[in-house]
Amino acid sequence: MPRTQNFNIRQSMKRDTFEVFHYRDARMQKVELHHHIFYEVYYFLSGEVDYNIEGKIYKLQPHDLLFISPTELHQPLVDPNTPYERIVLWINRGYLNSLSSPLADLTQCFNIKHLEHNNLVRPTLNQIKLLDMRFEQLTNETQRPSFGSEIYSTGLFMQFMVELNRMFIQTEVAELPVNDASPLIKEVLSFIDNNFSVEDISLASVAERFFISKYHLSRQFNSALGISLYKYITLKRMQKASIMLSNGQAPSQVSLDCGYNDYSNFYRAFLTEYGISPSEYAKRCI
């Protein structure tokens, strides 16, 4: 494997194609539940990690692959006392779409609309050898470029995405998500995911719907996801907003579609989450 890099907490891409990172941490800092507007392939190498994706908990084994789409909130739950190593591949949505063809949709491995969608692939020994080789090639070409590296890495990337999709399509479900949340929290998450665009959704309204006290719901939700229900709703709204803005939709319409009838409330929430205004964010995505 190539040399590792220092972990960077940024969650935005600098390139408009793909970026690859190889990280190894002796003590891993906590990563908050988050989202981004690009695709992510996560290759787990070592450590003690449960990975939370939209409330589903994957108990990882070395060489597990996770495919994470832009519409999924996610968070690694890492034992800080165990060395943690992984490789992460970030992929620009437009770039991956441009490489696809009518007969080969390279985004298929990220398709969350599939009835039995599962983020996890547990590779075979031969697939592990292929993954190790491809990640090493991509990392070398992007970290230590030489003559023709841009052309060569593009070809490698296209081939790798075909191979990754084949693994995803051909694999049996390696391990179903283990969700330790209570039945109540599972129902609450499903309700929020389907209704977060409604302006008046709140801790009080959700508690009333499920005939439970606000205090009890808040305590259970924080225990299950590590964040407040209000923060989770805001993250879901910001997630949708960032994708809509990156697709060229007007901030005023995005505000309404994300549950904010008052644009000033949307503006403040977006500025708090991203540090820039919705219109500036949209400009950067052009």
C-alpha positions as CSV (number, residue, x, y, z in Angstrom):
1,M,0.0,0.0,0.0
2,P,1.2,3.6,-0.6
3,R,2.2,6.0,2.1
4,T,-0.7,7.4,4.2
5,Q,-1.9,11.0,4.5
6,N,-2.8,13.2,7.4
7,F,-6.5,13.1,8.1
8,N,-8.3,16.2,6.8
9,I,-11.7,17.1,8.3
10,R,-12.8,19.0,5.1
11,Q,-15.9,17.6,3.5
12,S,-15.7,19.4,0.1
13,M,-13.8,18.4,-3.0
14,K,-11.0,20.5,-4.6
15,R,-11.1,18.7,-7.9
16,D,-14.1,18.2,-10.2
17,T,-13.2,14.6,-11.0
18,F,-12.2,12.3,-8.1
19,E,-9.9,12.4,-5.0
20,V,-8.4,9.5,-3.1
21,F,-7.1,9.5,0.4
22,H,-5.3,6.8,2.5
23,Y,-5.5,7.5,6.2
24,R,-4.0,5.8,9.3
25,D,-4.7,7.2,12.7
26,A,-3.3,6.0,16.0
27,R,-6.1,7.8,17.9
28,M,-9.1,8.9,15.7
29,Q,-10.9,12.1,16.6
30,K,-14.7,11.9,16.5
31,V,-16.4,12.6,13.2
32,E,-19.8,14.1,13.4
33,L,-22.8,12.8,11.4
34,H,-22.4,14.6,8.1
35,H,-23.2,14.6,4.4
36,H,-21.6,15.9,1.1
37,I,-22.7,16.3,-2.5
38,F,-20.3,13.8,-4.0
39,Y,-20.2,10.0,-4.1
40,E,-18.0,8.2,-1.6
41,V,-16.3,4.7,-1.8
42,Y,-15.0,3.8,1.7
43,Y,-12.5,0.9,2.0
44,F,-12.0,-0.2,5.6
45,L,-8.6,-1.7,6.4
46,S,-8.2,-2.0,10.2
47,G,-9.6,-0.8,13.5
48,E,-12.8,-1.2,15.5
49,V,-15.5,0.6,13.6
50,D,-19.3,0.6,13.3
51,Y,-20.5,2.7,10.5
52,N,-23.8,4.6,10.7
53,I,-25.5,5.3,7.4
54,E,-29.0,6.8,7.7
55,G,-29.5,5.1,11.1
56,K,-28.3,1.7,9.8
57,I,-25.3,0.4,11.6
58,Y,-22.7,-1.7,9.7
59,K,-20.3,-3.7,11.8
60,L,-17.2,-3.6,9.7
61,Q,-14.5,-6.2,9.0
62,P,-11.2,-5.6,7.4
63,H,-11.5,-5.0,3.6
64,D,-15.2,-4.2,3.7
65,L,-16.4,-1.7,1.1
66,L,-19.1,0.9,1.7
67,F,-20.8,2.8,-1.1
68,I,-22.3,6.1,0.1
69,S,-24.5,8.4,-2.0
70,P,-24.9,12.2,-1.6
71,T,-28.3,11.7,-0.1
72,E,-27.2,9.7,2.9
73,L,-26.1,11.0,6.3
74,H,-23.3,9.0,7.6
75,Q,-20.7,8.7,10.4
76,P,-17.9,6.3,11.4
77,L,-18.2,5.2,15.0
78,V,-14.6,4.5,15.9
79,D,-12.9,3.0,18.9
80,P,-10.3,5.8,19.6
81,N,-8.0,3.4,21.4
82,T,-7.5,1.2,18.3
83,P,-5.4,2.3,15.3
84,Y,-7.8,3.0,12.4
85,E,-6.8,2.7,8.7
86,R,-9.0,3.2,5.6
87,I,-9.0,4.5,2.0
88,V,-11.6,6.9,0.8
89,L,-12.5,7.7,-2.8
90,W,-14.5,10.8,-3.4
91,I,-16.2,11.2,-6.8
92,N,-17.8,14.2,-8.4
93,R,-21.5,13.4,-9.4
94,G,-21.4,15.1,-12.8
95,Y,-18.0,13.5,-13.6
96,L,-19.3,10.0,-12.9
97,N,-22.5,10.6,-14.8
98,S,-20.4,11.8,-17.8
99,L,-18.5,8.6,-17.9
100,S,-21.6,6.4,-17.8
101,S,-23.3,5.0,-20.8
102,P,-26.9,3.8,-21.5
103,L,-25.6,0.2,-21.1
104,A,-23.4,0.9,-18.1
105,D,-24.6,3.3,-15.4
106,L,-21.5,3.7,-13.2
107,T,-23.7,5.2,-10.4
108,Q,-25.6,1.9,-9.9
109,C,-23.5,1.0,-6.9
110,F,-24.8,4.1,-5.1
111,N,-28.5,3.7,-6.0
112,I,-30.4,4.0,-2.8
113,K,-33.8,3.5,-4.6
114,H,-33.1,-0.2,-5.0
115,L,-35.7,-2.2,-2.9
116,E,-33.0,-4.1,-1.0
117,H,-30.4,-1.4,-0.9
118,N,-27.3,-2.3,1.1
119,N,-24.3,-0.1,1.4
120,L,-21.9,-2.9,2.3
121,V,-20.0,-5.2,0.0
122,R,-17.7,-7.9,1.6
123,P,-15.1,-8.7,-1.1
124,T,-13.7,-12.2,-1.8
125,L,-9.9,-12.8,-1.5
126,N,-9.4,-12.2,-5.3
127,Q,-11.5,-9.0,-5.1
128,I,-9.4,-7.8,-2.1
129,K,-6.2,-8.2,-4.2
130,L,-7.8,-6.2,-7.0
131,L,-9.0,-3.5,-4.6
132,D,-5.5,-3.2,-3.0
133,M,-3.9,-2.9,-6.4
134,R,-6.3,-0.4,-7.8
135,F,-6.3,1.9,-4.8
136,E,-2.5,1.8,-4.8
137,Q,-2.3,2.7,-8.5
138,L,-4.8,5.6,-8.1
139,T,-3.1,6.9,-5.0
140,N,0.3,6.8,-6.6
141,E,-0.8,8.5,-9.8
142,T,-2.6,11.3,-7.9
143,Q,-0.1,11.8,-5.0
144,R,3.1,11.5,-7.0
145,P,2.2,12.4,-10.6
146,S,4.6,11.8,-13.5
147,F,4.4,12.0,-17.3
148,G,0.8,11.3,-18.4
149,S,-0.6,10.8,-14.9
150,E,-3.8,12.7,-15.5
151,I,-4.6,10.5,-18.6
152,Y,-3.4,7.3,-17.0
153,S,-5.4,7.9,-13.7
154,T,-8.5,8.7,-15.7
155,G,-8.3,5.4,-17.5
156,L,-7.6,3.6,-14.2
157,F,-10.5,5.3,-12.6
158,M,-13.0,4.3,-15.3
159,Q,-11.8,0.7,-15.2
160,F,-12.0,0.7,-11.4
161,M,-15.6,2.0,-11.4
162,V,-16.7,-0.8,-13.8
163,E,-15.0,-3.3,-11.5
164,L,-16.6,-1.8,-8.4
165,N,-20.0,-1.9,-9.9
166,R,-19.5,-5.6,-10.9
167,M,-18.6,-6.4,-7.3
168,F,-21.7,-4.6,-6.1
169,I,-24.0,-6.3,-8.6
170,Q,-22.6,-9.8,-8.2
171,T,-22.1,-9.9,-4.4
172,E,-24.6,-11.5,-2.1
173,V,-25.6,-9.3,0.8
174,A,-22.6,-9.8,3.1
175,E,-24.2,-8.6,6.3
176,L,-27.5,-6.9,6.9
177,P,-27.4,-3.7,8.8
178,V,-27.5,-4.1,12.6
179,N,-29.7,-1.3,13.9
180,D,-29.5,-1.0,17.7
181,A,-32.0,1.8,17.8
182,S,-35.4,1.1,19.5
183,P,-38.5,0.4,17.3
184,L,-39.7,3.9,18.3
185,I,-36.5,5.6,17.0
186,K,-36.6,3.6,13.7
187,E,-40.2,4.8,13.2
188,V,-39.2,8.3,14.0
189,L,-36.3,8.3,11.6
190,S,-38.6,6.9,8.8
191,F,-41.2,9.6,9.6
192,I,-38.6,12.4,9.5
193,D,-37.0,11.2,6.3
194,N,-40.4,11.3,4.6
195,N,-41.6,14.6,6.1
196,F,-38.6,16.8,6.8
197,S,-39.7,19.3,4.1
198,V,-42.8,20.1,6.2
199,E,-42.2,23.4,7.9
200,D,-43.7,22.7,11.3
201,I,-41.9,19.4,11.9
202,S,-40.2,19.7,15.3
203,L,-39.5,17.8,18.5
204,A,-42.9,18.7,19.9
205,S,-44.8,17.7,16.7
206,V,-42.9,14.4,16.4
207,A,-43.4,13.6,20.1
208,E,-47.1,14.3,19.8
209,R,-47.5,12.1,16.7
210,F,-45.9,9.2,18.5
211,F,-47.7,9.8,21.8
212,I,-44.5,10.3,23.8
213,S,-43.1,13.1,25.9
214,K,-40.6,15.5,24.4
215,Y,-38.1,14.7,27.1
216,H,-38.3,10.9,26.5
217,L,-38.0,11.3,22.7
218,S,-35.1,13.7,23.0
219,R,-33.2,11.4,25.3
220,Q,-33.8,8.3,23.2
221,F,-32.9,10.1,19.9
222,N,-29.7,11.6,21.3
223,S,-28.7,8.2,22.7
224,A,-29.3,6.4,19.3
225,L,-27.8,9.0,16.9
226,G,-25.5,11.1,19.1
227,I,-27.3,14.4,18.0
228,S,-30.5,16.1,18.8
229,L,-33.7,15.5,16.7
230,Y,-33.6,19.2,15.7
231,K,-30.1,18.9,14.4
232,Y,-31.0,15.8,12.5
233,I,-33.9,17.5,10.8
234,T,-31.7,20.5,10.0
235,L,-29.0,18.2,8.5
236,K,-31.6,16.4,6.3
237,R,-32.8,19.8,5.0
238,M,-29.3,21.1,4.4
239,Q,-28.5,17.9,2.6
240,K,-31.4,18.3,0.2
241,A,-30.7,22.0,-0.2
242,S,-27.0,21.5,-1.1
243,I,-27.9,19.0,-3.8
244,M,-30.7,21.2,-5.2
245,L,-28.4,24.3,-5.3
246,S,-25.6,22.3,-6.9
247,N,-28.1,21.3,-9.6
248,G,-28.8,25.0,-10.4
249,Q,-32.1,25.5,-8.6
250,A,-32.9,29.0,-7.3
251,P,-32.2,29.5,-3.5
252,S,-35.7,30.9,-3.0
253,Q,-37.3,27.7,-4.4
254,V,-34.8,25.5,-2.5
255,S,-35.9,27.2,0.7
256,L,-39.5,26.4,0.1
257,D,-38.8,22.8,-1.0
258,C,-36.7,22.2,2.1
259,G,-39.4,23.3,4.6
260,Y,-38.5,26.9,5.1
261,N,-41.4,29.3,4.2
262,D,-39.3,32.1,5.7
263,Y,-36.2,32.6,3.5
264,S,-34.3,34.3,6.4
265,N,-34.5,31.2,8.5
266,F,-33.2,29.1,5.6
267,Y,-30.4,31.6,5.0
268,R,-29.3,31.5,8.6
269,A,-29.4,27.7,8.8
270,F,-27.4,27.3,5.6
271,L,-24.8,29.9,6.6
272,T,-24.4,28.1,10.0
273,E,-23.9,24.7,8.3
274,Y,-21.7,25.7,5.4
275,G,-20.2,29.1,6.3
276,I,-21.4,30.7,3.1
277,S,-24.7,31.9,1.7
278,P,-26.9,29.7,-0.5
279,S,-26.2,31.9,-3.5
280,E,-22.5,31.8,-3.0
281,Y,-22.6,28.0,-2.5
282,A,-24.5,27.7,-5.8
283,K,-21.9,29.8,-7.6
284,R,-19.1,27.5,-6.4
285,C,-20.9,24.5,-7.8
286,I,-21.0,25.9,-11.3
